[in-house]
Amino acid sequence: MAGEDVFVMARVLHIIGVVLWIGGVAFLALVVVPTLRGLPEPDKNFKIFAAIEGRFKGQAKIVTLITGISGFFMLFWLNAWDRYLDPSFWWVHLMTFIWVFFTLVLFVIEPLLVKRNVHEKAMRNPAATFRFVNRMLTVLTALSMIAILGAIAGVHG
């Protein structure tokens, strides 16, 4: 593959990763959690959510790694590390923050801390747990959309 083709492939992998990852988070935040909150059996609803989220988590781990590796590869390829020093590239900072946050949640925080605590809290007060999860996912979706909008505008002028 020619040099430019490698960069194009990295960009393609990056965009596909973002679509699958952030699209999945948005689906959880905007469809799954609100739907389950409206159903009559809160105890069962959290189990349903955990099953759906568990299936998504495997995909999310893979695509966040692909997204991170391809993103840092593009920065390396372009020798664009100085963008972290330039406030006009705020979207690079936001994308990196979101990626670091999700990666820490998926690989460190969730397995070590959240899994046990959230499940215990959900059994005691499922409605409050759903509100918390929904707020967190909605904020992360909004930040992700802002980063995506910034990246599109930043890359294309």
C-alpha positions in Angstrom: 0.0 0.0 0.0 1.2 3.5 -0.8 1.8 5.9 2.0 -1.3 7.9 1.4 -3.4 4.7 1.2 -2.2 3.8 4.7 -3.4 7.2 6.0 -6.8 6.8 4.2 -7.2 3.4 5.7 -6.5 4.8 9.2 -9.1 7.5 8.6 -11.7 5.0 7.4 -11.1 2.7 10.5 -11.3 5.8 12.7 -14.6 6.9 11.3 -16.1 3.4 11.4 -14.9 3.0 15.0 -16.5 6.3 16.0 -19.8 5.5 14.2 -20.1 2.1 15.9 -18.9 3.3 19.3 -20.6 6.7 19.7 -23.7 5.4 17.8 -24.0 2.6 20.3 -23.7 5.0 23.2 -26.3 7.3 21.7 -28.6 4.3 21.1 -28.3 3.3 24.8 -28.8 6.9 26.0 -31.6 7.9 23.7 -33.5 4.7 23.1 -32.7 1.8 25.4 -32.6 3.6 28.8 -35.7 5.8 28.3 -37.6 2.8 27.0 -36.7 0.7 30.0 -37.4 3.5 32.4 -41.0 3.6 31.1 -41.6 -0.1 31.6 -43.5 -1.4 34.7 -41.0 -3.7 36.3 -37.9 -1.8 37.3 -36.1 -4.8 38.8 -36.3 -6.7 35.5 -35.6 -3.6 33.5 -32.1 -3.2 34.9 -31.3 -6.9 34.0 -32.5 -6.2 30.5 -30.3 -3.1 30.3 -27.3 -5.0 31.7 -27.7 -7.7 29.1 -27.9 -5.1 26.2 -25.1 -3.1 27.6 -23.0 -6.2 28.1 -23.4 -7.2 24.5 -22.4 -3.6 23.5 -19.4 -3.5 25.8 -17.5 -6.1 23.9 -18.0 -4.2 20.7 -17.2 -0.9 22.4 -13.9 -2.3 23.7 -12.8 -3.3 20.2 -13.9 -0.1 18.4 -12.5 2.2 21.1 -9.1 0.6 20.6 -9.4 0.8 16.9 -10.5 4.4 17.1 -7.7 5.3 19.5 -4.9 3.5 17.6 -6.1 5.0 14.2 -6.5 8.5 15.7 -3.0 8.5 17.2 -1.6 7.0 14.0 -3.1 9.9 12.0 -1.5 12.4 14.4 1.8 10.6 14.1 1.5 10.4 10.3 0.8 14.1 10.0 3.3 14.9 12.8 0.4 17.0 14.2 1.2 16.7 17.9 1.4 20.4 18.1 -2.4 20.5 17.7 -2.5 19.7 21.4 -0.9 23.1 22.1 -3.2 25.1 19.8 -6.6 26.0 21.3 -8.1 26.3 17.8 -7.9 22.5 17.6 -10.1 22.2 20.7 -11.9 19.3 19.0 -8.7 17.2 19.1 -8.6 17.8 22.8 -12.2 16.9 23.3 -11.9 13.8 21.1 -8.9 12.7 23.1 -10.6 13.4 26.4 -13.7 11.4 25.4 -11.5 8.5 24.2 -9.5 8.5 27.4 -12.6 8.7 29.5 -14.4 5.8 27.7 -11.2 3.7 27.6 -10.7 4.1 31.4 -14.4 3.3 32.0 -14.4 0.2 29.8 -11.1 -1.3 30.8 -10.5 0.0 34.4 -13.3 1.7 36.2 -16.2 -0.4 35.2 -14.6 -3.8 35.8 -13.0 -2.7 39.1 -15.5 -0.3 40.7 -18.8 0.3 38.8 -19.9 -3.2 38.0 -20.5 -4.3 41.7 -21.7 -0.9 43.0 -24.1 -0.1 40.2 -25.7 -3.5 40.3 -26.2 -3.3 44.1 -27.6 0.2 43.8 -29.9 -0.9 40.9 -31.4 -3.7 43.0 -32.1 -1.2 45.9 -33.3 1.7 43.7 -33.6 0.9 40.0 -35.4 4.2 39.1 -32.6 6.3 40.6 -29.9 4.1 38.9 -31.6 4.5 35.5 -31.8 8.2 35.9 -28.0 8.3 36.8 -27.1 6.0 33.9 -29.3 8.0 31.5 -27.8 11.3 32.5 -24.3 10.0 32.2 -24.9 8.5 28.8 -26.7 11.6 27.6 -23.9 13.9 28.6 -21.3 11.7 27.0 -23.4 11.5 23.8 -23.7 15.3 23.7 -19.9 15.8 24.3 -19.2 13.2 21.6 -21.5 14.9 19.1 -19.8 18.2 19.8 -16.4 16.6 19.2 -17.6 15.0 16.0 -19.1 18.4 14.8 -15.8 20.1 15.7 -13.7 17.5 13.9 -15.8 17.6 10.7 -15.6 21.4 10.7 -11.9 21.4 11.7 -10.8 18.9 9.1 -12.8 20.5 6.3 -12.0 24.1 7.0 
